[in-house]
Amino acid sequence: MVNVNVTGGEMSQAEINSYIDRAQKLYPEKTIQTIDLKIDGDFVDVDYHFADVPFQRIRRITGYLVGTLDRFNDAKRAEVRDRVKHGLTSPSASEQ
C-alpha cells in the first residue's frame, strides 16, 4: 500500500495509479512508502519516500567478512574468543 499526497490541484485515481506503477518500475528493489505529487500548472513534481532497509553489521573476523558467528565451527569460535582486541585509548596527561 502506497500513500499518495496530491497538492496544488486535483488528480484522478487513474493518474495516481499510473504514478504508482511508474515508481514501482523505476525502483523495483525498493519499498515505496509515500509519493508526494505537487501539481504546478502543466507540470507535476514527484517526490518518493522509501522504507528503511534493515542494516546488518559486517565485520572482518579472522580473515572473513561475517555478520554473525552462527556459521563458525568450534575451532573458528575459539579463534574469535582468543584473539586480541585492540581499542583506541586517549593519550595520558604525560603524553600531551
PyMOL commands that set and color helices and strands:
alter all, ss='L'
color gray80, all
select helices_A, chain A and resi 13-26+74-82+93-95
alter helices_A, ss='H'
color red, helices_A
select strands_A, chain A and resi 3-7+32-40+43-50+59-61+64-66
alter strands_A, ss='S'
color yellow, strands_A
deselect
rebuild
show_as cartoon
